[in-house]
Amino acid sequence: MDRQRIIERVAATLGVLGLFAVLPFYVASGLAAPFWAIVLLLAFWLALLATAIRWFARYPWPILAMPFVAAAVWWLSMTLGESLLGWQA
């Protein structure tokens, strides 16, 4: 295996691990969000994970950005849910 391939696998692995690092925030959103919002958030996270697994060998670099996308979506949904929909802990 050449050096470039190893670097790509490390990047993809870090992206997948980053997705798992964001997962506790999605699970803990049940403290403030209603059930339907939690289901939608977890479905979005699972879609990101499935995409990361499918892209692991072919597109490793976009996987590195997925944890940041997941964190941004979680933060925006919780912030907008609190301000616009009245979600409270």
C-alpha positions in Angstrom: 0.0 0.0 0.0 1.5 3.3 -1.0 1.8 6.4 1.2 -1.1 8.3 -0.4 -3.5 5.4 0.2 -2.5 5.2 3.8 -3.1 9.0 4.3 -6.5 8.7 2.7 -7.5 5.8 4.9 -6.4 7.7 8.0 -8.4 10.7 6.9 -11.5 8.6 6.3 -11.0 6.8 9.7 -10.8 10.1 11.5 -14.0 11.3 9.8 -15.9 8.2 10.9 -14.5 8.5 14.4 -15.5 12.1 14.4 -19.1 11.1 13.5 -19.1 8.8 16.6 -17.8 11.7 18.7 -20.8 13.8 17.7 -23.3 11.0 18.4 -23.7 11.8 22.1 -24.9 15.3 21.3 -27.6 13.8 19.0 -28.7 11.3 21.7 -28.7 13.9 24.5 -30.9 16.3 22.4 -33.8 14.3 23.9 -33.4 16.5 26.9 -34.7 19.5 25.0 -36.2 18.4 21.7 -39.5 16.5 21.1 -39.5 12.9 20.0 -40.1 13.6 16.3 -37.0 15.9 16.2 -34.8 13.3 17.8 -35.9 10.7 15.3 -35.1 13.2 12.4 -31.8 14.1 13.9 -30.8 10.4 14.4 -32.0 9.6 10.9 -29.7 12.3 9.5 -26.8 11.1 11.6 -27.4 7.5 10.4 -27.5 8.8 6.8 -24.2 10.5 7.3 -22.7 7.3 8.7 -24.0 5.2 5.9 -22.6 7.6 3.3 -19.3 7.6 5.1 -19.1 3.8 5.1 -20.1 3.7 1.4 -17.6 6.4 0.4 -14.7 5.1 2.6 -12.5 3.7 -0.2 -13.6 5.9 -3.1 -14.0 9.4 -1.5 -12.1 9.5 1.7 -11.6 13.3 1.9 -15.2 14.4 2.1 -15.7 12.0 5.1 -13.3 14.2 7.0 -15.8 17.1 6.8 -18.9 15.0 7.9 -18.4 15.4 11.6 -18.4 19.2 11.2 -21.5 19.0 9.1 -23.2 16.8 11.7 -22.2 19.2 14.5 -23.4 22.2 12.6 -26.8 20.6 11.8 -27.2 19.6 15.4 -26.3 23.0 16.7 -28.6 24.8 14.2 -31.5 22.5 14.8 -31.3 22.9 18.6 -30.8 26.6 18.4 -33.7 27.2 16.0 -35.9 24.7 17.8 -35.3 26.6 21.1 -35.9 30.1 19.6 -38.6 29.4 17.0 -40.4 26.3 18.4 -40.0 26.8 22.1 -38.0 23.7 23.0 -36.8 23.8 26.5 -34.8 21.5 28.7 
